[in-house]
Amino acid sequence: MRGPFSRRPSGAVPTPERGSDRGGLLQTDYEAYHAAGRTSEFGDVYERVRHRTVRHIVSRDPLLPTDGRLLDIGAGEGRYVPLWRALNPDAELVVTDVSATALESSSHRHPYAEHVRCEAEDLPFPDCSFDVITSIEVIEHVRRPVHMLLECHRTLKPGGQMLLSTPCGNAGSALWWRAALKRQLSAGVGGGVRYGDADDPTHLRAYRRHELETLCCAAGFVVRKTFLSAHFFTDVAERIELEVKGRVDIRRRSEQADRAFAAALDALAMLDFWVLRRLPTGGTQILVLTRI
């Protein structure tokens, strides 16, 4: 493994101090979050369906695969790294995260990738270092999202591609209505909205589609495509999963049955993408960007 995360590359910014603020949690909380294995696998239907959706988009977009350098920002314990490697077998993979615990776990699982500990807003890489950048569910956590986008633009080569996934704050989604009916809708930090007690406590905002596209363009990107995926069927699938697994330990009885059950729920949840993706009420938005 080149450039292990425990040794910062030349020009790297200092690693965050334990206890420094990041999102809605302290750095110590993030270390505990990753130590519990929360980002080591796709443990619920929301995460499995996001992985399927990203895989579908990336495998069908001719500009995203690369045999150059690919940077995965905020990769956690590296659960997307096998997908990047499978789609880009000749690429040089670089993985970053703010958490030393997450990177240690990822480096053991994926020793073929370079691991660098840093903030998403301060990438310790030279200009024009990468052909492709991926960022899955990260920008909603960072304090300075504009700086993150500018850093992504700086470190991408001209004409380079970026895949950006984040929650969607458009009005009308299931989460939006839940918060609206409880009178818990509020402004996000630096734009977007927050959903009260229905929101992930580590999220600082869920950007509306037009807000995020405008920010990306202001940072020097062209928005090639924006995919929306609703959360209606996913929410139904999650409720079924929680109800059934709260009563029966399927995996203990049969791993094959557990896989079949998960596959059935995932197929149901994927209707959000296959059937409802043209609706503006997305729960997730995935952007494909090109650096000017």
LUMRO-921547 format. One line per 10 residues: number of its first residue (from 1); their letters; for each residue x, y, z of N, C-alpha, C. Coordinates in steps of 0.2 Angstrom, whole numbers, padded with zeros to 4 digits. Each point is the difference from the previous one (the first is absolute). Last residue first. Layout:
BEGIN
NUM = A = X:Y:Z:X:Y:Z:X:Y:Z ~ ...
END
This chain:
BEGIN
292 = IRTLVLIQTG = -0073:0109:-0079:0002:0004:-0006:0007:0001:0000 ~ -0012:-0021:0011:0004:0006:0002:0001:0004:-0007 ~ -0021:-0017:0006:0006:0001:-0004:0003:0006:0002 ~ -0020:-0018:0012:0003:0007:-0002:0006:-0001:-0004 ~ -0023:-0013:0010:0006:-0001:-0004:0002:0006:-0002 ~ -0017:-0007:0022:0002:0004:-0006:0007:-0002:-0003 ~ -0022:-0008:0017:0006:-0002:-0003:0002:0004:-0006 ~ -0019:0000:0023:0002:0002:-0007:0007:-0002:-0001 ~ -0022:-0007:0017:0007:0000:-0002:0001:0003:-0007 ~ -0022:-0001:0008:0003:0000:0007:0008:0000:-0001
282 = GTPLRRLVWF = -0020:0011:-0017:0005:-0005:0002:0002:0000:0007 ~ -0018:0011:-0016:0000:-0001:0007:0005:-0005:0002 ~ -0007:0007:-0023:0005:0005:0003:0001:-0001:0008 ~ -0005:-0019:-0020:-0004:0004:0004:0005:0005:0004 ~ 0006:-0018:-0015:-0001:0006:-0003:-0004:0005:0004 ~ 0006:-0022:0008:0006:0004:-0001:-0001:0006:-0004 ~ -0014:-0020:0007:-0002:0007:0003:0006:0005:-0002 ~ 0000:-0024:-0007:-0006:0002:-0001:-0001:0008:0002 ~ 0021:-0013:0003:-0003:-0002:-0007:-0006:0004:-0002 ~ 0010:0004:0022:0004:0002:-0005:-0003:-0002:-0007
272 = DLMALADLAA = -0011:-0007:0019:0001:0007:0001:0004:0003:-0006 ~ -0003:-0023:0003:-0005:0003:-0004:0000:0008:0001 ~ 0014:-0015:0012:0003:0002:-0007:-0005:0003:-0004 ~ -0006:-0011:0021:0003:0006:0001:0003:0004:-0007 ~ -0008:-0023:0000:-0005:0004:0001:0002:0008:0001 ~ 0016:-0017:-0003:-0003:0001:-0006:-0006:0005:0001 ~ 0012:-0006:0019:0004:0005:-0004:-0004:0001:-0007 ~ -0008:-0016:0015:-0001:0007:0003:0003:0005:-0005 ~ 0004:-0023:-0004:-0007:0002:-0002:-0002:0007:0002 ~ 0021:-0009:0005:0000:0001:-0007:-0007:0002:-0002
262 = AFARDAQESR = 0004:-0006:0023:0003:0006:-0002:-0001:0002:-0007 ~ -0007:-0022:0006:-0004:0006:0003:0003:0007:-0001 ~ 0013:-0019:-0006:-0006:0001:-0005:-0005:0005:0003 ~ 0019:-0005:0013:0002:0004:-0007:-0006:0000:-0004 ~ -0003:-0012:0020:0001:0007:0001:0002:0004:-0006 ~ -0003:-0023:-0002:-0006:0003:0001:0001:0008:0002 ~ 0019:-0013:-0001:-0003:0000:-0007:-0007:0004:0000 ~ 0012:-0005:0020:0003:0006:-0003:-0003:0000:-0007 ~ -0012:-0010:0022:0002:-0002:-0007:0003:0006:-0003 ~ -0006:-0001:0024:-0003:-0006:-0003:0003:-0002:-0007
252 = RRIDVRGKVE = 0008:0020:0011:0001:-0006:0004:-0003:-0007:-0003 ~ -0005:0021:-0010:0006:-0002:-0002:0003:-0006:0004 ~ -0022:0010:0004:0001:-0004:-0006:0007:-0002:-0001 ~ -0014:0007:0021:0007:0000:-0002:0001:-0004:-0006 ~ -0024:0013:0009:0004:-0007:-0002:0007:0002:-0001 ~ -0015:0017:0008:-0003:-0006:0002:0004:-0006:-0001 ~ 0007:0021:-0007:-0001:0001:0007:-0004:-0006:0003 ~ 0004:0002:-0023:0006:-0002:0004:0000:0001:0007 ~ -0019:0006:-0014:0002:-0007:0000:0006:-0002:0004 ~ -0006:0023:-0001:-0005:-0004:0003:0001:-0007:0000
242 = LEIREAVDTF = 0015:0015:-0011:0000:0000:0007:-0005:-0004:0003 ~ 0000:0001:-0023:0006:-0004:0002:0000:0001:0008 ~ -0017:0011:-0011:-0001:-0007:0000:0006:-0004:0003 ~ 0001:0023:-0003:-0005:-0001:0006:-0001:-0008:0000 ~ 0014:0008:-0017:0003:0001:0006:-0005:-0002:0006 ~ -0009:0001:-0022:0005:-0005:0001:0003:0000:0006 ~ -0013:0018:-0005:-0004:-0006:0001:0004:-0006:0001 ~ 0011:0020:-0006:-0002:0000:0007:-0005:-0006:0002 ~ 0008:0002:-0022:0006:-0002:0004:-0003:0001:0008 ~ -0014:0007:-0017:0000:-0008:0000:0006:-0002:0005
232 = FHASLFTKRV = -0002:0023:-0003:-0006:-0002:0002:0000:-0008:0001 ~ 0017:0018:-0006:0001:-0005:0006:-0007:-0003:0002 ~ 0013:0011:-0025:-0005:0001:0006:0001:-0005:0005 ~ 0017:0010:-0019:-0003:-0006:0003:-0004:0002:0006 ~ 0013:0013:-0023:-0003:0000:0007:-0003:-0007:0001 ~ 0021:0012:-0016:-0005:-0005:0001:-0003:0001:0007 ~ 0014:0015:-0019:-0002:0000:0007:-0005:-0006:0000 ~ 0021:0009:-0018:-0006:-0004:0002:-0001:0001:0007 ~ 0017:0013:-0010:-0002:-0004:-0006:-0007:-0003:0002 ~ 0013:0023:0009:-0004:-0006:0002:-0003:-0004:-0006
222 = VFGAACCLTE = 0023:0015:0004:-0006:-0001:-0004:-0004:-0005:0003 ~ 0019:0016:0014:-0003:-0007:-0003:-0005:0002:-0005 ~ 0011:0015:0016:0004:-0001:-0007:-0002:-0006:-0003 ~ -0009:0011:0020:0007:-0002:0002:0003:-0002:-0007 ~ -0022:0008:-0001:0004:0005:0003:0007:-0002:0001 ~ -0016:-0016:-0006:0002:0004:-0006:0004:0006:0002 ~ -0008:-0014:0017:0005:-0004:-0004:0002:0004:-0006 ~ -0017:0009:0014:0006:0000:0003:0006:-0004:-0004 ~ -0022:0000:-0008:0002:0007:0000:0007:0000:0003 ~ -0012:-0020:0002:0002:0001:-0007:0004:0007:-0001
212 = LEHRRYARLH = -0011:-0005:0020:0007:-0004:0000:0002:0001:-0007 ~ -0020:0010:0005:0005:0003:0004:0007:-0003:-0002 ~ -0020:-0009:-0010:0002:0006:-0003:0006:0004:0004 ~ -0011:-0020:0009:0004:-0001:-0006:0003:0006:-0003 ~ -0003:0000:0026:-0005:-0001:-0005:0004:0000:-0007 ~ 0011:-0008:0024:-0001:0005:-0005:-0006:-0001:-0005 ~ 0006:-0006:0026:-0002:-0004:-0006:-0001:0005:-0005 ~ 0015:0001:0024:-0005:0003:-0005:-0001:-0006:-0005 ~ 0013:-0004:0019:0000:0008:0001:-0005:0003:-0005 ~ 0004:-0026:0012:-0001:0004:-0006:-0001:0007:0002
202 = TPDDADGYRV = 0002:-0019:0015:0007:0003:-0002:-0001:0004:-0006 ~ -0019:-0011:0011:0003:0005:0004:0007:0003:-0002 ~ -0021:-0009:-0015:0006:-0003:0003:0004:0005:0004 ~ -0027:0002:-0003:0006:0001:-0003:0006:-0004:0003 ~ -0023:0004:0008:0000:-0006:-0005:0007:0000:-0004 ~ -0006:0017:0017:0002:-0007:0003:0000:-0005:-0005 ~ 0002:0023:-0012:-0002:-0001:0007:0002:-0007:0003 ~ 0005:0009:-0023:-0007:-0003:0001:-0001:-0002:0008 ~ 0014:0019:-0017:0001:-0005:0005:-0007:-0003:0001 ~ 0012:0014:-0022:-0005:0000:0005:0002:-0006:0005
192 = GGGVGASLQR = 0013:0018:-0019:-0003:-0006:0001:-0005:0000:0006 ~ 0022:0016:0002:-0005:-0002:-0006:-0004:-0006:0001 ~ 0017:0008:0016:0003:0002:-0006:-0005:-0002:-0006 ~ -0007:-0012:0020:0006:0005:0001:0003:0001:-0007 ~ -0027:-0004:0002:0006:-0004:0001:0006:0005:0001 ~ -0027:0004:0005:0005:0001:-0004:0006:-0004:0002 ~ -0024:-0010:0006:0004:0006:0001:0006:0001:-0005 ~ -0024:-0016:0009:0004:0003:-0006:0004:0006:0002 ~ -0017:-0012:0014:0007:0000:0001:0005:0001:-0006 ~ -0025:-0004:0005:0002:0007:0000:0007:0001:0002
182 = KLAARWWLAS = -0014:-0020:-0005:0002:0001:0007:0003:0007:0001 ~ -0007:-0006:-0022:-0006:-0001:0004:0002:0001:0008 ~ 0018:0001:-0016:-0005:0006:0000:-0006:-0001:0004 ~ 0016:-0017:-0002:0003:0006:0004:-0005:0005:0000 ~ -0005:-0018:-0013:0000:-0002:0007:0002:0005:0005 ~ 0001:0003:-0024:-0007:0000:0003:0000:-0001:0007 ~ 0020:-0002:-0011:-0002:0007:0000:-0007:0000:0003 ~ 0009:-0021:-0004:0003:0003:0006:-0002:0007:0001 ~ -0008:-0011:-0019:-0003:-0003:0006:0003:0003:0006 ~ 0001:0016:-0021:0002:-0007:0001:-0003:-0003:0007
172 = GANGCPTSLL = -0003:0023:-0009:-0005:-0005:-0002:0003:-0007:0001 ~ 0016:0022:-0004:-0006:-0001:0003:-0004:-0006:-0003 ~ 0027:0001:0000:-0006:0002:-0004:-0006:-0001:0004 ~ 0024:-0005:0006:-0005:0004:0004:-0006:0003:-0004 ~ 0019:-0022:-0001:-0003:0005:-0004:-0005:0003:0005 ~ 0025:-0014:0004:-0007:0000:0001:-0003:0006:-0004 ~ 0022:-0010:-0010:-0002:0003:0006:-0008:0000:0001 ~ 0024:-0006:-0018:-0007:-0003:0003:-0001:0004:0007 ~ 0017:0001:-0024:-0002:0003:0007:-0007:-0002:0002 ~ 0022:-0003:-0019:-0006:-0003:0002:-0002:0002:0007
162 = MQGGPKLTRH = 0017:0009:-0021:-0001:-0001:0007:-0007:-0003:0001 ~ 0021:0004:-0021:-0007:-0001:0002:0000:-0001:0008 ~ 0017:0014:-0019:-0001:-0005:0005:-0007:-0001:0002 ~ 0011:0017:-0014:-0004:-0005:-0003:-0001:-0006:0004 ~ 0020:0013:0007:-0005:0003:-0004:-0003:-0005:-0004 ~ 0009:-0008:0023:0003:0002:-0006:-0006:0004:-0004 ~ -0001:-0001:0027:-0002:-0003:-0006:0004:0002:-0006 ~ 0002:0010:0022:0004:-0006:-0001:-0002:-0005:-0006 ~ -0011:0022:0005:0007:0001:0000:0004:-0007:-0002 ~ -0024:0000:0004:0002:0003:-0006:0007:0000:-0001
152 = CELLMHVPRR = -0007:-0007:0021:-0001:-0005:-0005:0001:0002:-0007 ~ 0001:0016:0017:0006:-0005:0001:-0001:-0006:-0005 ~ -0018:0016:0002:0006:0003:-0003:0006:-0005:0000 ~ -0019:-0007:0011:-0001:0000:-0008:0006:0003:-0003 ~ 0000:0001:0023:0000:-0007:-0002:0000:-0001:-0008 ~ -0004:0021:0011:0007:-0002:0000:0001:-0007:-0003 ~ -0022:0007:0004:0003:0003:-0006:0007:-0001:-0001 ~ -0012:-0009:0019:-0001:-0003:-0006:0003:0003:-0006 ~ 0004:0001:0027:0002:0004:-0006:-0001:-0003:-0007 ~ -0005:-0012:0021:-0001:0007:0002:0001:0005:-0006
142 = VHEIVEISTI = -0007:-0027:-0002:0006:0004:0000:-0003:0008:0002 ~ -0014:-0020:-0005:0003:0000:0007:0005:0005:0001 ~ -0012:-0005:-0021:-0005:0002:0005:0003:0000:0007 ~ 0013:-0008:-0019:-0001:0008:0001:-0005:0002:0005 ~ 0004:-0024:-0005:0005:0004:0004:-0001:0007:0001 ~ -0009:-0021:-0014:-0003:0002:0007:0005:0003:0005 ~ 0012:-0009:-0020:-0007:-0003:0001:-0002:0003:0007 ~ 0018:0006:-0021:-0002:0002:0007:-0007:-0002:0002 ~ 0023:-0002:-0020:-0007:-0002:0003:-0001:0002:0007 ~ 0016:0005:-0024:-0001:0001:0007:-0007:-0002:0002
132 = VDFSCDPFPL = 0020:-0002:-0022:-0007:-0001:0003:0000:0001:0007 ~ 0020:0004:-0011:-0004:-0001:-0006:-0008:0000:0002 ~ 0022:0012:0014:-0004:-0006:-0001:-0004:0001:-0007 ~ 0016:0016:0009:0003:-0006:0002:-0004:-0006:-0002 ~ 0001:0027:-0001:-0001:-0005:-0006:0003:-0007:0001 ~ 0009:0017:0018:-0006:0001:-0005:0000:-0005:-0006 ~ 0010:-0009:0024:0001:0006:-0005:-0006:0001:-0005 ~ -0004:-0009:0025:0003:-0003:-0006:0001:0006:-0005 ~ -0011:-0003:0024:0007:0001:-0001:0003:-0003:-0006 ~ -0025:0011:0008:0003:-0006:-0003:0007:0001:-0001
122 = DEAECRVHEA = -0021:0011:0013:0008:0002:0000:0003:-0006:-0003 ~ -0023:-0001:0004:0000:0007:-0002:0008:0002:-0001 ~ -0007:-0021:0008:-0003:0000:-0006:0001:0008:-0003 ~ 0017:-0011:0019:-0007:0003:-0001:-0002:0001:-0007 ~ 0018:-0020:0009:-0001:0008:-0001:-0007:0002:0000 ~ 0018:-0023:-0002:-0004:0003:0005:0000:0008:-0001 ~ 0005:-0022:-0017:0002:0006:0003:-0005:0003:0004 ~ 0008:-0024:-0015:-0005:0003:0005:0003:0006:0003 ~ 0002:-0018:-0023:0003:0005:0004:-0005:0004:0005 ~ -0003:-0026:-0011:-0001:0007:-0001:0004:0004:0005
112 = YPHRHSSSEL = 0000:-0024:-0001:0002:0002:-0007:-0001:0008:-0001 ~ -0007:-0013:0020:0007:0002:0000:0003:0002:-0007 ~ -0023:-0004:0013:0001:0002:-0007:0008:0002:0000 ~ -0010:-0008:0021:-0005:-0003:-0005:0003:0001:-0008 ~ 0011:0010:0018:0001:-0007:0001:-0004:-0004:-0005 ~ -0002:0024:0001:0007:-0002:-0003:0001:-0008:0001 ~ -0020:0010:0009:0000:0000:-0007:0007:-0003:-0003 ~ -0002:0004:0023:-0005:-0005:-0002:0001:-0001:-0008 ~ 0011:0018:0009:0003:-0006:0002:-0004:-0006:-0002 ~ -0010:0021:-0003:0005:-0001:-0005:0004:-0007:0002
102 = ATASVDTVVL = -0017:0008:0015:-0002:-0002:-0007:0005:-0002:-0005 ~ 0007:0009:0021:-0003:-0006:0001:-0003:-0003:-0007 ~ 0008:0022:0001:0006:-0005:0000:-0003:-0007:0001 ~ -0014:0021:-0011:0001:-0004:0006:0005:-0005:-0001 ~ -0007:0016:-0016:0002:0004:0006:0002:-0004:0005 ~ 0002:-0008:-0026:-0005:0001:0005:0003:0004:0006 ~ 0006:-0011:-0028:0001:0005:0006:-0006:0000:0005 ~ 0014:-0014:-0022:-0006:0000:0004:0001:0005:0006 ~ 0008:-0009:-0027:0002:0004:0006:-0006:0001:0004 ~ 0010:-0016:-0022:-0006:0002:0004:0003:0004:0006
92 = EADPNLARWL = 0006:-0007:-0027:0003:0001:0007:-0005:0004:0004 ~ -0006:-0017:-0022:0001:0007:0003:0004:0000:0007 ~ -0008:-0019:-0015:0007:0003:-0002:0001:0007:0004 ~ -0021:-0012:0001:0005:-0005:0002:0007:0003:-0001 ~ -0025:0009:0002:0006:0003:-0002:0006:-0004:0002 ~ -0022:-0007:0005:-0002:0004:-0006:0007:0003:-0003 ~ 0001:-0012:0020:-0003:-0005:-0005:-0001:0004:-0006 ~ 0008:0012:0018:0005:-0004:-0002:-0003:-0005:-0006 ~ -0014:0014:0012:0004:0004:-0004:0005:-0004:-0003 ~ -0014:-0011:0015:-0003:0002:-0006:0004:0004:-0005
82 = PVYRGEGAGI = 0008:-0005:0022:0000:-0006:-0005:-0004:0001:-0006 ~ 0001:0018:0016:0006:-0002:-0003:0000:-0006:-0005 ~ -0017:0009:0016:-0001:0001:-0007:0007:-0002:-0004 ~ -0002:-0001:0024:-0004:-0005:-0003:-0002:0001:-0007 ~ 0016:0011:0018:0002:-0003:-0007:-0005:-0004:-0003 ~ 0000:0012:0022:0004:-0006:0000:0001:-0003:-0007 ~ -0005:0025:0000:-0001:-0004:0006:0004:-0006:0000 ~ 0000:0019:-0017:-0002:-0007:-0001:-0002:-0005:0006 ~ 0006:0025:-0008:-0004:-0002:0005:-0003:-0007:0000 ~ 0010:0007:-0023:0000:0004:0006:-0005:-0002:0005
72 = DLLRGDTPLL = 0014:-0011:-0021:-0006:-0001:0003:0000:0004:0007 ~ 0014:0000:-0026:0000:0002:0007:-0007:-0001:0003 ~ 0016:-0009:-0022:-0006:0001:0003:0000:0002:0007 ~ 0016:-0002:-0024:0000:0001:0007:-0007:0002:0002 ~ 0004:-0013:-0023:0005:0005:0003:-0001:0000:0008 ~ -0013:-0012:-0017:0006:-0004:0001:0005:0005:0003 ~ -0029:0001:0000:0007:0003:-0002:0006:-0005:0002 ~ -0030:0006:-0001:0005:-0005:0000:0007:0003:-0002 ~ -0019:0014:-0003:0002:-0001:0007:0005:-0006:0001 ~ -0011:0007:-0022:0005:0005:0003:0003:-0002:0007
62 = PDRSVIHRVT = -0019:-0012:-0012:0007:-0001:-0003:0006:0004:0002 ~ -0023:-0009:0012:0002:0006:-0002:0007:-0001:-0003 ~ -0012:-0018:0011:-0003:0002:-0007:0002:0007:-0002 ~ 0006:-0010:0021:0002:-0005:-0005:-0003:0002:-0007 ~ -0004:0014:0019:0007:0000:-0002:0002:-0005:-0005 ~ -0023:0001:0008:0002:0007:-0003:0008:-0001:-0002 ~ -0009:-0018:0012:-0003:0001:-0006:0002:0006:-0004 ~ 0008:-0003:0022:0003:-0005:-0005:-0003:0000:-0007 ~ -0010:0013:0018:0007:0003:-0002:0003:-0005:-0005 ~ -0020:-0007:0009:-0001:0005:-0004:0007:0003:-0003
52 = RHRVREYVDG = 0001:-0017:0016:-0003:-0003:-0006:-0001:0006:-0005 ~ 0006:0006:0022:0006:-0004:-0004:-0003:-0002:-0007 ~ -0016:0009:0014:0004:0005:-0002:0006:-0003:-0004 ~ -0014:-0015:0011:-0003:0003:-0006:0004:0006:-0003 ~ 0007:-0010:0020:0000:-0005:-0005:-0003:0003:-0007 ~ -0002:0012:0020:0007:0000:-0002:0001:-0005:-0006 ~ -0021:0002:0010:0002:0006:-0003:0007:0000:-0003 ~ -0009:-0019:0012:-0002:0001:-0007:0002:0006:-0003 ~ 0016:-0009:0019:-0007:0001:-0001:-0002:0001:-0007 ~ 0023:-0004:0007:-0004:-0003:0005:-0007:0001:0000
42 = FESTRGAAHY = 0024:0000:-0014:-0007:0003:-0002:-0005:-0003:0005 ~ 0026:0003:0007:-0004:-0004:-0005:-0006:0004:-0001 ~ 0017:0009:0014:0004:-0006:-0003:-0004:-0003:-0005 ~ -0005:0019:0016:0001:0001:-0008:0004:-0005:-0003 ~ -0007:-0001:0024:-0006:0003:-0004:0001:0001:-0007 ~ 0014:-0009:0019:-0001:-0003:-0006:-0005:0002:-0004 ~ 0010:0007:0022:-0006:-0004:0000:-0001:-0004:-0006 ~ 0016:0017:0001:0003:-0006:0004:-0006:-0005:0001 ~ -0005:0021:-0010:0004:-0004:-0005:0002:-0007:0004 ~ -0010:0017:0013:-0005:-0002:-0005:0003:-0005:-0005
32 = AEYDTQLLGG = 0013:0010:0016:-0004:-0005:0003:-0005:-0003:-0005 ~ 0013:0019:-0006:0005:-0006:0000:-0004:-0006:0003 ~ -0011:0020:-0002:0001:-0003:-0006:0004:-0006:0000 ~ -0003:0013:0020:-0006:-0003:-0002:0000:-0004:-0007 ~ 0018:0014:0007:0000:-0006:0004:-0006:-0004:-0001 ~ 0001:0021:-0010:0005:-0004:-0003:0000:-0007:0004 ~ -0022:0014:0002:0007:0001:0002:0004:-0005:-0004 ~ -0025:0007:-0010:0004:-0004:0005:0007:0003:0002 ~ -0016:0008:-0017:-0004:0000:0006:0004:-0004:0006 ~ 0015:0009:-0020:-0007:-0001:0000:-0003:0000:0007
22 = RDSGREPTPV = 0022:0001:0005:-0001:-0001:-0007:-0007:-0003:-0001 ~ 0020:0012:0019:-0007:-0001:-0002:0000:-0002:-0008 ~ 0019:-0007:0019:-0002:0005:-0005:-0007:-0001:-0003 ~ 0012:-0016:0014:-0005:0005:0004:-0001:0006:-0004 ~ 0022:-0012:-0006:-0006:-0004:0003:-0004:0005:0004 ~ 0014:0009:-0021:0001:-0002:0007:-0006:-0004:0003 ~ 0008:0001:-0027:-0004:0003:0005:0001:-0002:0007 ~ 0020:0001:-0018:-0006:-0004:0001:-0004:0003:0005 ~ 0015:0015:-0016:0000:-0004:0006:-0006:-0004:0001 ~ 0007:0005:-0025:-0002:0004:0006:0001:-0004:0006
12 = AGSPRRSFPG = 0016:-0004:-0021:-0007:-0002:0003:-0001:0005:0005 ~ 0020:-0002:-0014:-0005:0005:-0002:-0007:-0001:0004 ~ 0015:-0021:-0005:0003:0007:0000:-0006:0005:-0001 ~ -0008:-0022:0011:0004:0001:-0006:0002:0008:0000 ~ -0005:-0015:0023:-0003:0004:-0005:0004:0001:-0006 ~ -0003:-0021:0016:0005:0005:-0002:-0003:0004:-0005 ~ -0014:-0016:0009:0004:0002:0006:0006:0005:-0002 ~ -0014:-0011:-0017:-0003:0006:0003:0004:0002:0006 ~ 0013:-0012:-0020:-0005:-0002:0005:-0002:0006:0004 ~ 0012:-0004:-0023:-0002:0005:0004:-0005:-0001:0005
2 = RM = 0002:-0020:-0016:0004:0006:-0001:-0003:0006:0005 ~ -0001:-0028:0001:-0004:0006:0000:0004:0006:0000
END
